[in-house]
Every structure is written in structure tokens, then in C-alpha cells.
Amino acid sequence: MDYNEGYRAKSVGAFTESLHKFYTASGIEQLLQVQDVRLLDICLGGGSNLAVTLDRLLSVEHRHRLHIVTVERQSSLFDTIRQNRFMWPYRGYELLRRLISDGQAENVRLDIAIGDARNIIRDMPLKFDVVYFDPFGKRKNPEMWTEAVFRDVYRLCTDIGRAATYSSGREIREDFVRAGFRYTVTPKPEGAFQEGTVFYKV
Ligand SMILES: C[S@@+](CC[C@H](N)C(=O)[O-])C[C@H]1O[C@@H](n2cnc3c(N)ncnc32)[C@H](O)[C@@H]1O
């Protein structure tokens, strides 16, 4: 309500956008088959990106450990997720609810950072292999789409680190490149109105 904005693309819906532009595009599933992975979830929102990720990973055999740090300014969202049993995908949200309550389950650890993401990532002592970069769009949420923020994301990436986002804005891509990244285009899922982008440290 503060941003007068919806959480996900109305065109394809939450599940498809999370699956296509974040889970699949980031390559997190493949990484987890070869190593432990640390994921920085910038802006939990309704938890769709995490729930879809957890839902898929429950089907992956022999995966390594996943450590998630999620960042969100609106603390009530954690209660919303915990109190709503109908959110879909069920299995993914069920695991996310356990993680919010206990911090650890199914070879996954979740740490929660509540506050302004700009301050949290500036002071973050950890490095990440995968970043889900998912604030609202630049018009409504301009403070998150600055070169200074992208530089902090770059600094937080490991050598194999990559940041996936739903956005394809030309200026945004240029600013990420100025911050040190190169990028690949995530093709539009059928029916979507824009491509996504994955930014790589190396
Ligand atoms: C598009 S929604 C995130 C959707 C979410 N990733 C999902 O999968 O459901 C954007 C979220 O960013 C949060 N947000 C925006 N600016 C922020 C900031 N500076 N610090 C922390 N959270 C912020 C909003 O509170 C909102 O919940």
C-alpha cells in the first residue's frame, strides 16, 4: 500500500515470474548440485520467490546446503506468510513458514534482516552466490535502483555470484554494468511484457 504497487506481474502471475526470472534464470538449482549456496533475497514481499525456490528444491536429490538471508522493511509480511495457510505453492510456503519460525529445516537455513535494504546490504558481512533483486519498479521505488546499491550488491557477490531481476530497463542494465557486472537477458516467458536480466560478477 505504501508504494501503491502490486507485488508481481499481472500478465503472467507470481508463480511463473518467480520460477522463470528468479529460480531458473539464476541457475540456483545447478549450483546446489555442486556446492553449498548462499542466497540474498532482496525484498521478501509476499515470499513468492522463496516459496517457489523451496518448492522446487524439495524435489532435487543430493543437493548441498542452502543459506538464505532475506531482507525486507515491512516486518508484518513475515506474520502474513506465517498466518496464511492457503498460499501457493503449498509445499514451498509450508517450508518457508517452518524456516520463519525455526530458522532451519530440510538442509536450509533462513536469516531475516528487517529494515531498509540499502543500509542492510551496505553493512552486510557475508558474501552471496545468488541474489534475487526484487524491489518494486524504479518509478515507484527509485531508492533501490541506484548505482550505489548495485555497487553494494557487486561487493557482496562471490566470484561466481549472480543477481537475477525481473527488470530489463536499459538504464538499469547500464548502471549495473557501471557497478562492475556483465549481464545476460532472461527471455520473456510467454505472455509477459518484459524480459528479465541476470547480472554476473565475472
Ligand atoms: C515486488 S515486492 C517483492 C516481491 C517478493 N520478492 C515476492 O517474491 O513476493 C517489493 C518489496 O520490496 C520492499 N522494499 C521496497 N523498498 C525497500 C527497501 N528500501 N528496503 C527494504 N525493503 C524494501 C517492499 O516492502 C515490498 O515488500
The ligand as an SDF file (V2000), in Angstrom:
LIG
                    3D

 27 29  0  0  0  0  0  0  0  0999 V2000
    7.9350   -6.5160   -5.5410 C   0  0  0  0  0  0  0  0  0  0  0  0
    7.8130   -6.7120   -3.8050 S   0  0  0  0  0  0  0  0  0  0  0  0
    8.8010   -8.1440   -3.5450 C   0  0  0  0  0  0  0  0  0  0  0  0
    8.1480   -9.4040   -4.0470 C   0  0  0  0  0  0  0  0  0  0  0  0
    8.7700  -10.6550   -3.4730 C   0  0  0  0  0  0  0  0  0  0  0  0
   10.1620  -10.8330   -3.7840 N   0  0  0  0  0  0  0  0  0  0  0  0
    7.9980  -11.9110   -3.7850 C   0  0  0  0  0  0  0  0  0  0  0  0
    8.5870  -12.8370   -4.3400 O   0  0  0  0  0  0  0  0  0  0  0  0
    6.8170  -11.9620   -3.4210 O   0  0  0  0  0  0  0  0  0  0  0  0
    8.8310   -5.4190   -3.2130 C   0  0  0  0  0  0  0  0  0  0  0  0
    9.0910   -5.4130   -1.7150 C   0  0  0  0  0  0  0  0  0  0  0  0
   10.2010   -4.5450   -1.5200 O   0  0  0  0  0  0  0  0  0  0  0  0
   10.1070   -3.9800   -0.2420 C   0  0  0  0  0  0  0  0  0  0  0  0
   11.0040   -2.8120   -0.2360 N   0  0  0  0  0  0  0  0  0  0  0  0
   10.9800   -1.7630   -1.0830 C   0  0  0  0  0  0  0  0  0  0  0  0
   11.9780   -0.9020   -0.8050 N   0  0  0  0  0  0  0  0  0  0  0  0
   12.6600   -1.4340    0.2370 C   0  0  0  0  0  0  0  0  0  0  0  0
   13.7910   -1.0150    0.9790 C   0  0  0  0  0  0  0  0  0  0  0  0
   14.4270    0.1380    0.7120 N   0  0  0  0  0  0  0  0  0  0  0  0
   14.2300   -1.8100    1.9740 N   0  0  0  0  0  0  0  0  0  0  0  0
   13.6070   -2.9780    2.2680 C   0  0  0  0  0  0  0  0  0  0  0  0
   12.5170   -3.4250    1.6030 N   0  0  0  0  0  0  0  0  0  0  0  0
   12.0380   -2.6610    0.6010 C   0  0  0  0  0  0  0  0  0  0  0  0
    8.6340   -3.6590   -0.1200 C   0  0  0  0  0  0  0  0  0  0  0  0
    8.2650   -3.5400    1.2440 O   0  0  0  0  0  0  0  0  0  0  0  0
    7.9940   -4.8650   -0.8230 C   0  0  0  0  0  0  0  0  0  0  0  0
    7.6140   -5.8470    0.1090 O   0  0  0  0  0  0  0  0  0  0  0  0
  1  2  1  0
  2  3  1  0
  2 10  1  0
  3  4  1  0
  4  5  1  0
  5  6  1  0
  5  7  1  0
  7  8  2  0
  7  9  1  0
 10 11  1  0
 11 12  1  0
 11 26  1  0
 12 13  1  0
 13 14  1  0
 13 24  1  0
 14 15  1  0
 14 23  1  0
 15 16  2  0
 16 17  1  0
 17 18  1  0
 17 23  2  0
 18 19  1  0
 18 20  2  0
 20 21  1  0
 21 22  2  0
 22 23  1  0
 24 25  1  0
 24 26  1  0
 26 27  1  0
M  CHG  2   2   1   9  -1
M  END
$$$$
